[in-house]
Structures are given as structure tokens and as C-alpha cells.
Amino acid sequence: MVGLGAALLPLRGATAGRERTKPNVLFLFSDDQRFDTIHVLGNEQIVTPNLDRLVAHGTAFTHAYIMGGTSGAVCMPSRAMLLSGRTLFHLDRQGQTVPAKHVTFPEAFRHAGYATFHTGKWHQNPAMYNRCFEQGARIFFGGMSDHFKVPVQDYDSTGQYSPQRTYTVDGTPSSELFSDAAIDFLKSYQGSKPFLMYVAYTAPHDPRLAPQQYMDMYKPEAMELPKSFMPEHPFDNGDMKLRDEQLAPWPRTPEEVRRHTAAYYAMITHLDAQIGRVLETLRQTGHAEDTIVVFAADNGLALGRHGLFGKQNLYEHSVHVPLIFCGPDVHRGEKREAFCYLIDIYPTLCELAGLQTPDTVEGRSLVPVLRDAEVKVRDTLFSAYRDFQRAVRDERFKLIEYHVAGTRTRQLFDLQNDPWELQNLAADGRYEQQLHSLRNLLVQWKKKLDDNSNFWQDYTT
């Protein structure tokens, strides 16, 4: 395990009386990592010592979510929302690019005098890459690849990225490849400006591959089956046969789910070790004390829950994501239960760094929540998947509605007593009031977000 060191990520008050420059920012972003894959946050089967230490040295948000996706490649709109701070139906199409009028958070920091650097996955149009970053290395333009043969490109100051410039570093696992680039930047950076580093990993997205020593840590037969394991989903959710769902045969078997879970955990433990290397280099290069570190993931994953394998659904396992803040002005070893979205990271970083948040940003700063556990910025959450699914939840109840081939299906869950979303209460007359309230709330969110999709055709409350 790579230690963070006692000097890493103190509160600003620890150096009171000394003039400080603007903080650096290190943003660590994983791919398809569920909320419940960090040991210290409740998963006793997984080994994540460095993420555990981030939680211990910072503040973890236990109810962080994505807003869903308008594409089967959920991570594309998710990353566009993260970059722009804009809500799902205010993106350009499915998030293929971010229009110039919508300033991204790397751009905002660059305009404020930051040196901006990126390595790893870039799921948006290459043409906008150089708007955001003035430096980069090992850039992967795409959604997924073989983790031991990632096709990458070098930074080009002219922005002329093309497939012809692509090369691979055979045999180097993706998480090491991108961590090496981040470490090289930290070791070589001599600028007087603060920096913003965006390290976008492709793990633990499939194909589920990790170095053998990590695969050996997890025996498939020892993996616990999730309580929501099902051989098949009970009805057509609108996207039952896309690529992600074909990674395992139907009906799903306990053996297959355990095998995939073991490999998934191995990838996350390997990723954790590489994150530890970056954090240790941050400490060794003297940047740890004045750096805000954020760790998050672009979406979750079913992996056998509810008979599903992908993230193209609105169950908690697919929309609930990890989010950790560490650094100056961030309390240590605390958790926040306040509802939040990934779009809230943008204005939060701006406020922590003393930058003005652009008017186009729709996220809400979480700084008040970081300061006071009793503060909330949202009372409810909305999520959507293509034209098929819509969901809304409050602190206790969650409604998911489906519109598939003219048929509407409804699920109502009491998350307080049924966090695995197993008991559908929609037809139980005792919950008629909650159902009516949430259906009205769903329509309110529709109007607020300008959701004009075909899902709402002939919809009545």
C-alpha cells in the first residue's frame, strides 16, 4: 500500500497566518465504478487502501449520483455533464461535444491562470480537447479498449488529433499507463502557476483485465452474490440486448456473476494502487498541502443485479457513484448524506479555488455542505435513460417508470427498508399517496429540465 503521509491534505487552518496561492486541483475519475466498491465505505470483500485513506483524509459524499444518459454509452453524457456542469437535456445531443458557449471546468481554470493537464480517457470530440488543456499525455480518444493495448495519442498544441497519430504501449495496463503520465507531469512541473490535473482512468470498465497478481487476490467462488441477483430482469426495460448485457449469457448464473465480480474487484484494487502512486508523487513533489483532490466515477454498473450487467438502467447500482473531496478547507474523516450530482463538482471546485462559476453552469456548489453536514442543496433527485426510463427519489422512496413498445411499467421502492430495490410497492394501495406524490414530482422535474422526449407521450399522473 502507498501511504499518503501525515502532511497530505490538511485543513487550510493548519497553515493560518501564511499567505497562500490558489490551490492546485487533482481530479481522479474512474470508469464504471459503483459506489459500493470502496472498502471503508462498507465493502469488506474489496481491498482499496488508498481510496480508504482519501476517505479518512477528506469528506465522502454517500449520496452522489449521475443524472443518467441519453445514449447506451452512458459515460459519454455523464462526462459531458461533469465537464460543463449542465443537466442531461441541456447537452449537445448525447454529449459528443460541449459547445464553445458552455465553458468547461478545465477551461474556467485555464482562463483563471491555471496550467491544465489531462491524461487518459476523453470521450468527447477531439476538436474540443485543446480548449480545455494546454498540456497532456497518453490521451485515449474513445469509450473502451483492451487495457493492455490502449490506443493513445500525444498532446498536439495545434489540436490536430487523428487516428494516424495513434500508438500503443503494449503490455502496460491502462491504470499504470495513465498514472505514469500523471507522475511524469508532477515530477517535471516547474511552473509558477497552480495546476489542474484531470486523470481519467478507463478501469474498471470491461474488458475485465488486470495484472495476474491482482486477479489472484479474488477467488470467484469466494465472492458474495448481491442480494438483488436475478437470473433475468423481470420485464423488458427497453435495452435488454445491447453490448453490455451480452457480456454474460441468459439466464445469469451465480458462477458467472461471481467470476465477473472477482475480475471487477481485481481491476479496482489495481486502480487503487496506481492512484496511490500518484498521491505519493504529489506528496514527494511538495504539492500535497495545497492541492484539492477529488475522486469520482462516471457511473455505476449492474454486474448481475436485477439480472442486468450494464449501466443502462436507473437502479441504485448504476446511478449511485463514489465522490470524495480532500484538501484545503475540507474536513477530514467525515461523510455527507446530502443529495448531489456530478455536475456539482464544477461549481464546488470554482468556489474552493476562489473562481467565479460561469453562468452556463447548472450544478450547485457543495461547499456549504462540506462546511456543515446539516446543509442540503437538493431534496430530490431525477434520473433518465434514453426514451425508456425515468426515475425520481426523495430521502426514502424511489419511483422508476418505464415506457417500452407502448407498455408502461412502474416500480416503487422504499429505499429505507429495501435498499436493494427488491420489493415493488407500486401496486400496494398502502403507498398510493407516495406514488401519487412522486409521479407529480417526476413531471415537475420534466418541466424543469426541458425533457421533451417520447417517454412522455400520453403520460398522465
VEXMI-32441 format. One record per residue (C-alpha): residue number from 1; residue in one letter; x, y, z. Coordinates in steps of 0.05 Angstrom, whole numbers. Each point is the difference from the previous one (the first is absolute). Layout:
// residues N
DRENBA    n  res       X       Y       Z
DRENBA  NUM    a       X       Y       Z
...
This chain:
// residues 461
DRENBA    n  res       X       Y       Z
DRENBA    1    m       0       0       0
DRENBA    2    v      25      70     -16
DRENBA    3    g      -8      46      59
DRENBA    4    l     -25      71      -7
DRENBA    5    g      44      28      55
DRENBA    6    a     -20      41      60
DRENBA    7    a      10      66     -38
DRENBA    8    l     -50     -16     -54
DRENBA    9    l     -64      40      -7
DRENBA   10    p      -3      42      64
DRENBA   11    l     -54      50      15
DRENBA   12    r      15      71     -21
DRENBA   13    g       0      21      73
DRENBA   14    a      62     -44      11
DRENBA   15    t      42      53     -35
DRENBA   16    a     -37      62      24
DRENBA   17    g      40      64      -2
DRENBA   18    r      40     -21     -62
DRENBA   19    e     -19      30     -67
DRENBA   20    r     -24     -54     -48
DRENBA   21    t      -8      -2     -75
DRENBA   22    k     -59     -32     -34
DRENBA   23    p      -4     -75      12
DRENBA   24    n      19     -51     -52
DRENBA   25    v     -53     -49     -22
DRENBA   26    l       9     -75     -11
DRENBA   27    f     -63     -32     -29
DRENBA   28    l       1     -76      -1
DRENBA   29    f     -56     -31     -41
DRENBA   30    s     -15     -74      -7
DRENBA   31    d     -43     -36     -51
DRENBA   32    d     -61     -43      19
DRENBA   33    q      17      -2      74
DRENBA   34    r     -59     -11      46
DRENBA   35    f      -8      38      66
DRENBA   36    d       6     -64      41
DRENBA   37    t      71     -18     -23
DRENBA   38    i      41      35      53
DRENBA   39    h      18     -41      61
DRENBA   40    v      -8      53      53
DRENBA   41    l     -69      19     -27
DRENBA   42    g     -27     -68      16
DRENBA   43    n      28     -52     -48
DRENBA   44    e      40     -50      41
DRENBA   45    q      18     -43     -59
DRENBA   46    i      39      52     -40
DRENBA   47    v      70      27      14
DRENBA   48    t       6      75     -12
DRENBA   49    p      51      28      50
DRENBA   50    n      14      65     -38
DRENBA   51    l     -73      18     -11
DRENBA   52    d     -11     -18      73
DRENBA   53    r      53      50      19
DRENBA   54    l     -32      53     -44
DRENBA   55    v     -64     -11      38
DRENBA   56    a      38       5      66
DRENBA   57    h      35      65     -22
DRENBA   58    g     -61      32     -32
DRENBA   59    t     -76       1      -5
DRENBA   60    a     -39     -54     -36
DRENBA   61    f     -68      14     -30
DRENBA   62    t     -43     -62      11
DRENBA   63    h     -57      21     -46
DRENBA   64    a      35      24     -64
DRENBA   65    y     -35     -17     -65
DRENBA   66    i       1       8     -75
DRENBA   67    m     -61      26     -36
DRENBA   68    g      -1     -59     -47
DRENBA   69    g      13      -1     -75
DRENBA   70    t     -33      11     -67
DRENBA   71    s      47     -50     -32
DRENBA   72    g      17     -73      12
DRENBA   73    a      71      26      11
DRENBA   74    v     -21      31      66
DRENBA   75    c      69      25      16
DRENBA   76    m      -1      48     -60
DRENBA   77    p     -57      45      25
DRENBA   78    s      25     -11      71
DRENBA   79    r      68      29     -16
DRENBA   80    a     -31      56     -40
DRENBA   81    m     -43      18      60
DRENBA   82    l      62      -2      45
DRENBA   83    l      41      44     -46
DRENBA   84    s     -55      51     -13
DRENBA   85    g     -39      -1      64
DRENBA   86    r     -63      -5     -41
DRENBA   87    t     -61     -45       8
DRENBA   88    l     -14     -59     -45
DRENBA   89    f     -49      31     -48
DRENBA   90    h      40      64      -7
DRENBA   91    l      60     -35     -32
DRENBA   92    d      19      -1     -73
DRENBA   93    r     -36     -63     -26
DRENBA   94    q      25     -58      44
DRENBA   95    g      62      38      24
DRENBA   96    q      45     -13     -60
DRENBA   97    t      28      70      10
DRENBA   98    v      -9      61      43
DRENBA   99    p     -17      63     -40
DRENBA  100    a      49      58       7
DRENBA  101    k     -53      42      35
DRENBA  102    h       0     -51      57
DRENBA  103    v      66      11      35
DRENBA  104    t      27     -66      28
DRENBA  105    f      31      -3      69
DRENBA  106    p      71     -11     -27
DRENBA  107    e     -11      61     -44
DRENBA  108    a     -24      42      58
DRENBA  109    f      63     -17      39
DRENBA  110    r      43      11     -61
DRENBA  111    h     -31      69     -10
DRENBA  112    a      14      15      73
DRENBA  113    g      74     -12      -9
DRENBA  114    y       6     -75      15
DRENBA  115    a      45     -48     -38
DRENBA  116    t     -47     -55     -23
DRENBA  117    f      22     -71     -14
DRENBA  118    h     -38     -63     -20
DRENBA  119    t      16     -73      -9
DRENBA  120    g     -45     -59     -13
DRENBA  121    k     -70      -7     -29
DRENBA  122    w     -32      57     -40
DRENBA  123    h     -69     -21     -23
DRENBA  124    q     -17      66     -33
DRENBA  125    n      19      28     -68
DRENBA  126    p      76       8      -7
DRENBA  127    a     -12      69     -30
DRENBA  128    m     -17      28      68
DRENBA  129    y      58     -32      37
DRENBA  130    n      48      58      -7
DRENBA  131    r     -53      49      24
DRENBA  132    c       7     -34      67
DRENBA  133    f      73     -19       6
DRENBA  134    e      66      32     -16
DRENBA  135    q      38     -64      16
DRENBA  136    g     -16     -74      -5
DRENBA  137    a      29     -70      -9
DRENBA  138    r     -24     -69     -15
DRENBA  139    i     -68      25     -25
DRENBA  140    f     -52     -53     -16
DRENBA  141    f     -54      25     -47
DRENBA  142    g     -55     -51       8
DRENBA  143    g     -46     -39      46
DRENBA  144    m      35     -65      14
DRENBA  145    s      60     -42     -21
DRENBA  146    d      44     -59      18
DRENBA  147    h      31      23      65
DRENBA  148    f      68     -28     -20
DRENBA  149    k       0      32     -69
DRENBA  150    v     -32      69       8
DRENBA  151    p       3      42     -64
DRENBA  152    v      25      68      23
DRENBA  153    q      25      64     -31
DRENBA  154    d      49      53      23
DRENBA  155    y     -20      72      13
DRENBA  156    d       0      44     -62
DRENBA  157    s       1      75      11
DRENBA  158    t     -34       9     -67
DRENBA  159    g     -58     -46      19
DRENBA  160    q      11     -44     -61
DRENBA  161    y     -20     -67      29
DRENBA  162    s     -13     -58     -47
DRENBA  163    p       1     -76      -1
DRENBA  164    q      65       3     -38
DRENBA  165    r      35      28      61
DRENBA  166    t     -22     -58      45
DRENBA  167    y      49     -48      32
DRENBA  168    t      -3     -52      55
DRENBA  169    v      46     -16      58
DRENBA  170    d      -8     -75      -1
DRENBA  171    g      -1     -36      66
DRENBA  172    t     -10      61      45
DRENBA  173    p     -68      -4      35
DRENBA  174    s     -43      61     -12
DRENBA  175    s      -1      23      72
DRENBA  176    e      76      -2       2
DRENBA  177    l       5      34     -68
DRENBA  178    f     -41      60      22
DRENBA  179    s      31       3      69
DRENBA  180    d      70       0     -30
DRENBA  181    a     -20      61     -42
DRENBA  182    a     -28      36      61
DRENBA  183    i      62     -16      40
DRENBA  184    d      45      25     -56
DRENBA  185    f     -38      65      -1
DRENBA  186    l       5      10      75
DRENBA  187    k      75     -15       1
DRENBA  188    s      15      46     -58
DRENBA  189    y     -47      58      16
DRENBA  190    q      40      63      16
DRENBA  191    g     -51      53     -16
DRENBA  192    s     -19      56      48
DRENBA  193    k     -74      -8     -16
DRENBA  194    p     -46     -47      38
DRENBA  195    f     -19     -61     -40
DRENBA  196    l     -63     -40     -14
DRENBA  197    m      12     -74     -17
DRENBA  198    y     -56     -42     -29
DRENBA  199    v      19     -74       5
DRENBA  200    a     -55     -40     -35
DRENBA  201    y       9     -75       9
DRENBA  202    t     -34     -53     -43
DRENBA  203    a      -3     -50      57
DRENBA  204    p     -40     -37      23
DRENBA  205    h     -39       3     -66
DRENBA  206    d       0     -67     -37
DRENBA  207    p      35     -38     -28
DRENBA  208    r      14     -22      71
DRENBA  209    l      76      -8      -2
DRENBA  210    a      51      13      55
DRENBA  211    p      71     -23      14
DRENBA  212    q       0     -72      24
DRENBA  213    q      22      16      71
DRENBA  214    y     -64      41       8
DRENBA  215    m     -43     -53     -33
DRENBA  216    d      29     -50      49
DRENBA  217    m     -25      41      59
DRENBA  218    y     -73     -15     -16
DRENBA  219    k     -25     -71      -5
DRENBA  220    p     -66      -3     -38
DRENBA  221    e     -28     -53      46
DRENBA  222    a      11      46      60
DRENBA  223    m     -38      59     -29
DRENBA  224    e     -66      15      33
DRENBA  225    l     -61       2     -45
DRENBA  226    p     -37      66       4
DRENBA  227    k     -68      -4      35
DRENBA  228    s     -31      26     -64
DRENBA  229    f      29     -55     -43
DRENBA  230    m     -51     -25     -51
DRENBA  231    p       8     -49     -58
DRENBA  232    e     -38      49     -45
DRENBA  233    h     -32      69       6
DRENBA  234    p     -75      -9      13
DRENBA  235    f     -22      41     -60
DRENBA  236    d      25      36     -62
DRENBA  237    n      33      65      23
DRENBA  238    g      11      25     -72
DRENBA  239    d      73     -20     -10
DRENBA  240    m       6     -73      19
DRENBA  241    k      47     -23     -55
DRENBA  242    l      52      54      -9
DRENBA  243    r      75     -15       4
DRENBA  244    d       8       6      76
DRENBA  245    e     -56     -49      12
DRENBA  246    q      31     -51     -47
DRENBA  247    l      63      -7      43
DRENBA  248    a     -33     -59      36
DRENBA  249    p     -51     -51     -25
DRENBA  250    w     -73      -5      20
DRENBA  251    p     -23     -22      49
DRENBA  252    r      55      30      44
DRENBA  253    t      32     -51      45
DRENBA  254    p      31      10      69
DRENBA  255    e      66     -28     -27
DRENBA  256    e       3      51     -57
DRENBA  257    v     -17      59      45
DRENBA  258    r      52     -21      51
DRENBA  259    r      52      -6     -56
DRENBA  260    h     -14      69     -26
DRENBA  261    t      -2      30      70
DRENBA  262    a      68     -29      17
DRENBA  263    a      31      30     -63
DRENBA  264    y     -36      66      13
DRENBA  265    y      28       4      70
DRENBA  266    a      70     -18     -25
DRENBA  267    m      -2      58     -48
DRENBA  268    i     -22      48      55
DRENBA  269    t      55     -23      47
DRENBA  270    h      51       9     -56
DRENBA  271    l     -28      69     -14
DRENBA  272    d       4      17      74
DRENBA  273    a      74     -18       1
DRENBA  274    q      12      46     -60
DRENBA  275    i     -38      57      33
DRENBA  276    g      44     -11      60
DRENBA  277    r      62      10     -44
DRENBA  278    v     -28      67     -25
DRENBA  279    l     -17      23      70
DRENBA  280    e      69     -20      26
DRENBA  281    t      33      40     -56
DRENBA  282    l     -44      59      17
DRENBA  283    r      28      -3      70
DRENBA  284    q      72     -11     -21
DRENBA  285    t      -2      60     -48
DRENBA  286    g     -25      46      55
DRENBA  287    h     -69      12     -30
DRENBA  288    a     -43     -40      49
DRENBA  289    e     -12      55      50
DRENBA  290    d     -31      49     -49
DRENBA  291    t     -37     -49     -46
DRENBA  292    i     -75     -15      -2
DRENBA  293    v      -8     -73     -17
DRENBA  294    v     -66     -26     -28
DRENBA  295    f     -16     -72     -14
DRENBA  296    a     -64     -20     -37
DRENBA  297    a     -27     -49     -52
DRENBA  298    d     -41      13     -62
DRENBA  299    n     -55     -52      16
DRENBA  300    g     -12     -65      35
DRENBA  301    l     -13     -70     -26
DRENBA  302    a     -50     -57      10
DRENBA  303    l      46     -60      -6
DRENBA  304    g     -54     -51      15
DRENBA  305    r     -47      43      41
DRENBA  306    h     -72      -4     -24
DRENBA  307    g      22     -48     -54
DRENBA  308    l      38      57     -35
DRENBA  309    f      74      10     -15
DRENBA  310    g       6      71     -28
DRENBA  311    k     -13      70      25
DRENBA  312    q     -59      14     -47
DRENBA  313    n     -51       2      55
DRENBA  314    l     -21      44      59
DRENBA  315    y       8     -47      59
DRENBA  316    e      45      25      56
DRENBA  317    h      57     -46     -22
DRENBA  318    s       6      38     -65
DRENBA  319    v     -13      73      17
DRENBA  320    h      31       4      70
DRENBA  321    v      74      17      -4
DRENBA  322    p      59      14      48
DRENBA  323    l      20      71      13
DRENBA  324    i      56      22      47
DRENBA  325    f      30      69      11
DRENBA  326    c      67      12      36
DRENBA  327    g      43      61      10
DRENBA  328    p       1      70      27
DRENBA  329    d     -65      19      35
DRENBA  330    v     -26     -72      -4
DRENBA  331    h     -14     -35      66
DRENBA  332    r      35     -66      13
DRENBA  333    g     -34     -66      11
DRENBA  334    e     -71      25      -9
DRENBA  335    k     -59     -22     -42
DRENBA  336    r     -57      39     -30
DRENBA  337    e     -68     -30     -15
DRENBA  338    a     -25      60     -41
DRENBA  339    f     -25     -16     -70
DRENBA  340    c      47      23     -55
DRENBA  341    y      17     -11     -73
DRENBA  342    l      67      -3     -36
DRENBA  343    i     -19      67     -32
DRENBA  344    d       9      30      69
DRENBA  345    i      75     -13      -1
DRENBA  346    y      12      58     -49
DRENBA  347    p     -28      57      43
DRENBA  348    t      28     -32      62
DRENBA  349    l      71       2     -27
DRENBA  350    c     -11      71     -24
DRENBA  351    e     -21      23      69
DRENBA  352    l      56     -38      35
DRENBA  353    a      51      32     -47
DRENBA  354    g     -31      70       4
DRENBA  355    l     -23       0     -73
DRENBA  356    q     -64      27     -27
DRENBA  357    t     -47     -54     -26
DRENBA  358    p     -24      13     -72
DRENBA  359    d     -73      16      -9
DRENBA  360    t     -10     -61     -45
DRENBA  361    v      14     -48      58
DRENBA  362    e     -63     -32      30
DRENBA  363    g      33     -39      56
DRENBA  364    r       0      25      71
DRENBA  365    s      61      12      43
DRENBA  366    l       9     -51      56
DRENBA  367    v      44      45      41
DRENBA  368    p     -56      16      49
DRENBA  369    v     -10     -75       9
DRENBA  370    l      74     -12      10
DRENBA  371    r      -2      51      56
DRENBA  372    d     -64     -23      33
DRENBA  373    a     -27     -71      -1
DRENBA  374    e     -71      26      12
DRENBA  375    v      -2      41     -64
DRENBA  376    k     -35     -27     -63
DRENBA  377    v       1      26     -71
DRENBA  378    r     -55     -47     -26
DRENBA  379    d     -60     -35      30
DRENBA  380    t     -11     -48     -58
DRENBA  381    l      36     -31     -59
DRENBA  382    f     -20     -15     -71
DRENBA  383    s      31     -48     -50
DRENBA  384    a     -14     -23     -71
DRENBA  385    y      22     -52     -50
DRENBA  386    r     -15      13     -73
DRENBA  387    d     -75       2     -16
DRENBA  388    f     -14     -63      40
DRENBA  389    q      10      16      74
DRENBA  390    r     -10      57      49
DRENBA  391    a      11       0      76
DRENBA  392    v      -7      47      58
DRENBA  393    r      15     -10      74
DRENBA  394    d      -4      36      66
DRENBA  395    e      35     -19      64
DRENBA  396    r     -41     -64       8
DRENBA  397    f     -40     -19     -62
DRENBA  398    k      20     -10     -72
DRENBA  399    l     -43      -5     -62
DRENBA  400    i      24     -30     -66
DRENBA  401    e     -46       3     -61
DRENBA  402    y      10     -37     -66
DRENBA  403    h     -30      14     -68
DRENBA  404    v      18     -57     -48
DRENBA  405    a     -37     -17     -64
DRENBA  406    g     -62      34      24
DRENBA  407    t      -1     -35      67
DRENBA  408    r      10      38      65
DRENBA  409    t      29     -34      61
DRENBA  410    r       9      31      69
DRENBA  411    q      44     -16      60
DRENBA  412    l      -4      31      69
DRENBA  413    f      53     -16      51
DRENBA  414    d       8      18      74
DRENBA  415    l      75      10       0
DRENBA  416    q       2       8      75
DRENBA  417    n     -25     -71      10
DRENBA  418    d      18     -29     -67
DRENBA  419    p      67      30     -24
DRENBA  420    w       9     -58     -50
DRENBA  421    e     -64      20     -37
DRENBA  422    l     -33     -68       3
DRENBA  423    q     -71      13      24
DRENBA  424    n     -43      38     -50
DRENBA  425    l     -53      38      38
DRENBA  426    a     -33      34     -60
DRENBA  427    a     -62     -43       4
DRENBA  428    d      -5       2      75
DRENBA  429    g     -58      46      19
DRENBA  430    r      33      19      65
DRENBA  431    y      51      41     -40
DRENBA  432    e     -48      35     -46
DRENBA  433    q      16      68      30
DRENBA  434    q      75      -9      -9
DRENBA  435    l     -10     -25     -71
DRENBA  436    h     -44      59     -18
DRENBA  437    s      49      50      31
DRENBA  438    l      60     -29     -37
DRENBA  439    r     -37      -2     -67
DRENBA  440    n     -16      74       7
DRENBA  441    l      72      13      19
DRENBA  442    l      23     -37     -62
DRENBA  443    v     -41      48     -43
DRENBA  444    q      29      60      37
DRENBA  445    w      70     -24     -16
DRENBA  446    k     -20     -11     -73
DRENBA  447    k     -20      73      -6
DRENBA  448    k      60      25      38
DRENBA  449    l      49     -38     -44
DRENBA  450    d     -35       9     -67
DRENBA  451    d      -8     -74      -8
DRENBA  452    n     -42      -4     -64
DRENBA  453    s      15     -71     -19
DRENBA  454    n     -49     -52     -25
DRENBA  455    f      -3     -30      69
DRENBA  456    w     -54      50      18
DRENBA  457    q     -46     -15     -58
DRENBA  458    d     -70     -11      30
DRENBA  459    y      29       2      71
DRENBA  460    t     -51      17      53
DRENBA  461    t       7       5      76
